[in-house]
Amino acid sequence: MKKIPNYQDDPAQLLFWELDEFLLLSVFFGLGLAINNLFLSLCFAYFLLRTYRKVRDRRANFFVVHLLYWKSGLGPSQSRTLPNPFIRRYF
């Protein structure tokens, strides 16, 4: 039986996985098909998902999105066109 979300901002679910877990599993499924070693890649994905769930449950919601924003280089760069609004004095 599928769990019905209680709130509107609950994460999206597919079967009994959340969407980010399902995407991770599907990537390893496709990789396993590509290298003709499906069992090994699904075993690796299972242990990776267990670790990912433990890390995700200890952090704030959508921390992976924030991590990707800051570490991928898409975050604020060093060369800005607008000055920082929190700086009070300019020398």
C-alpha positions, 0 to 999 in steps of 0.5 A: 500500500502506497503512503499518501503524502500528508502535506503538499510540500512532501517530496515526490514519490515513485513506487516506494522510493522518493524521486531522488532515490529513484533517479539514483537507482535508475542511473545505476540500472542503466549503467549496469545494462550498458556494462552487461553487469546488472547484478553488480551495479544494482548491489552497489546502488542498494548500498549507495542508497542506504548511505544516501538515505542516512545522510539525507535524513540527518540534513535539511530538506533539499540539501542536495540541491543546495550542495549542487548549487554551491559546488557545481560552479552555478552559485554566486561567482567572484565577479559580480555585476551588482555589489553586495547589499550587506556591505555598508562602507566601500573604500 
